[in-house]
């Protein structure tokens, strides 16, 4: 009887220990839930898409560079990543011919006089087809600060895109993904407009009429044809007997 009593007491002690452990476990879980409920919400800076229309101006074949106005987007620098879609208006496009070499885009965006040292920008970009898809691979951007004596007044984003293997190719816009600096109080949008410069040995601005379907490199064929023609004339001259 005594042993049974002791055994009963021991069994009850173990059960009480288990119950107390479970209680502490629940108390910890409830405490964590209550603590996290009073934490400030985490701010996530999602990628925002900013559409930017561009008027390319008159159509035709360009030899060298062509600059157009660019209205800066109203964006503040908060360390976020933004996507910019630059779309050519009124059915315009840029045609890259077979003869086009070293095509590049220089987009200048003004900054509202951020103090030096210059801000750090990173990003990438690509040309877009008529459906807004990538025309060629994504390329890394180069960013060059534009400064005066005391502040940064703008930034040049240089994109050297590679078009698809199918030439000629028509680009209906271009896309930039930018990671902006964390500099509250400064951004794009204030002040005069910026500009975009398209540069290559030759390219076209459409739609037709005004541009050919393609322009191919000369490859020396004209010089060869001229040499053959001159050779034929000389040969004919030697065969004609002189008068008298």
Buried (B, 14 or more C-beta within 10 A) or exposed (E): EEEEEEEEEEEEEEEEEEEEEEEEEEEEEEEEEEEEEEEEEEEEEEEEEBEBEBEBEEBEBBEEEBEBEBEBBEBBBBEBBBBBBBBBEEEBBBBBBEBBEEBBBBBBBBBBBBEEEBBEBBBBBBBBBEEEEBBBEEBEBBBEBBBEEEBBBBBBBBBBBBBEEEBBBBBBBBBBBBBBBEBEEBBBBEEEEBBBBBBBBBBBBBBEEEBEEBBEEEEEEEEEEEEEEEEEEEEEEEEEEEEE
